[in-house]
Amino acid sequence: TGAISSLQRQMEIQESELRRIRSEKELLQKQLREREVQLQAVSDKFCSMTEEQRQEEIVVMMEEENHNLHQVVTEQESQLAEQSKLISDLQATISQLQAEVANTRLHLLEQKQAQKEIQSQADVLQHKELQTRVALEQVTCKFERYRNKIIQAIFSVEGSQHPTGELSDNDVLEAMQKLINERTEFLHMLKNRGSK
């Protein structure tokens, strides 16, 4: 947004300069018209003179006027050429600034789109995280029930001592392994004696 504002300010400055140059051009054209009016006044003055006076005065005046006009035309042509070049440069600069504004706006739109996509992905991940938490709680609950059943089965066997405190998973595994070993040993003993 700051870049767009800066570019727009530059465009306004360039357009103001363009208006100033056009105003100067109009002023020069006005001066030319004034010169034409002066020439017309001189022409009207000559109409009231004798033919010979007219011719002499006309020659002198025309030479002087031609010289002055030649200088004015040369200066104005030079100024107009400079102004035309400046106008062309300003128009090129304005076009470039407009292109930069368009590119900046496009870049901003792309950034907004990317931000929306990232937000959408974040929402999906958040939803998945919630689902995973629920699934983990369910698995943890099932595991806890299964663990309690194992503990109950192990310590409900005849001759086993009930635990006095909190059991770790290793304690449960050791107790289970011990029970399996005892059962296996008992089974071997029965087989050795020939019992069914």
N, C-alpha and C positions, 0 to 999 in steps of 0.2 A: 504493500500500500504506500509506503514512504517513497519507494522507487517510482511508482506511478505518479504521485504528487509532484516529485522533483521533475520528472519528464514533462508533466503538464505545465509546470511553471516555466520551464525552458521554452516550450512551445508558445506560451503566451508572450514571453519576451521577444521571441523571433517574429511572431505575428505583429507585435507592436512596432518593431523595427521596420517590418514590411509596410505597415500603414504609414509610418513616417516618410519612407522613401517615396511612396506613391503620392503623398501630399506634396513633397518637394517637386515631383515630376509635374503635378498639376500646376504648381506655382510657376515653373518654367514655361509651361504651355500658355499660362495667363500672360506672362511677360511677352511672349511672342505675339499674342493677340494685341497687346498694347502697342507693340512696335508697328503692327499692321495699321492700327488706328492712327498712329503718328504719321505714317507714310501717306495715309489717305488725307490727313489734314494738310500735309505739304503739297499733295497733288491738287487739293482744292485751292490752295494759295496760288499755285502756278496758273491756275485757270484765269485769274484776274490780271496777269501780267501781259506785256506785249510778246509777240512771238519770239523776237530776238532775245529779250530778257529771259523769257521762259527757257529758251534753249540753253543759254549760258548758265542760268541758275540751276536748271535741271542737271546739266552736266556736272557742275560743282557739287550740288547736293547729292546726286546719284553716286558720284565717286566716294564722297564722304560716307554716305549712308551704306553704300555697298561694302566699304571697308569695315564700318561698324557692325553691319549685319554679318559679314563674314566672320568677324571675331566672335560675335554672340553665338552664331551657328556652330562654330568650331568648339566653343566652350560648352554649349548645351549638348552637342553631340558627344563630347567627351564625358560630360556628367551623366547623360542618358546611358552611355555604354557602361559606365561604372555602376550606375543604379540597376541596369538590366542584369549585370553580372551578379551584383549583390542580391537582387531579387531571386535569381536562379539559385544562388548558394543558399539563401534562406529557405526557399521552397524545398531544396534537397535536404536541408537540416530538419525542417518540419516533417518531411516524409520519413526520415530516419527516426526521429523522435516518436512519430506515430507507430512505426514498426516496433520500436522498443517497448512502447506502452502495450501494444497488442501482445508481444512476446511475454512481457511481465505478467499480464493478466492471464495468459495461457498457462504460464508457470504456476501462478497462484491457484488456478483451477485444478491443475494436475496435483499440486500439493494437498489441496482440500480432498480430492478424490482418494489420494494415497492415505490421508489421515482417516477418511471414512472406512477404507478397507482394513487399516490397522485396527480401528475401533471394533469393526465387525469380527475380525479374527480374535481380538481380545475377549469379546463377548462369548464367542464360541468356546475359547479355551476356559473361560470362567465357568461356562455351563458344564464342560467336560470335567473340570475340577470338582464341581459340585456332585456330578454323577459318580466320580471316582470316590469321593469322600463317603457318599451314601453306600456304595458297593463295599468300601473298606470297612465301614461300620457293620454292615451285614456279615461280612466274612469274619470280622473280629468276634462278633456275637456268636456265630456258629462255632468258631474255633473254641471260644470260651466254654460253650455248652459241651462240645466234644471233649475238651480237656477235663471238665468236671465229671463227665461220665467215666472217663478213663480213671481218674483219681478214685471215684466211687467204686469202680470195679476192682481196682488194685487193693484198696484198703478195706474192702468188705470181705476179702478172703480170710478164712479161718487162720488164726495165728498171727495175722498182720497187726501192726500197731498203728493206731490212728495218728495222723500228723498233729503236732502241737501248734505249729505256726504256719506262716505263708510258705507255700511250696513253689520253688523255681521250676522251670521246664526241665532242667538237668535232674532235679530231685525226682520228678515224675518219671523221666526216662530210666533213671537208675532203678527205681522201684519196679517199674514195668519189666526191665531186663532181668532183675532178680527173680520176679515171679515166673517169667518165661523159663529161666534156667532151672528153677526149682521144679516146675512142671515137667520139663524135659528130663531132668534127672529122675524124677519119680516114675515117668513113663518107661525109661530104660530099666529101672529096677523091676518094674512089673513084668516087662518083657523077659528079663533074665530069669525070673521065677516061673515063667510059663503061663502067666495069667492072661486071660483075654482082655 
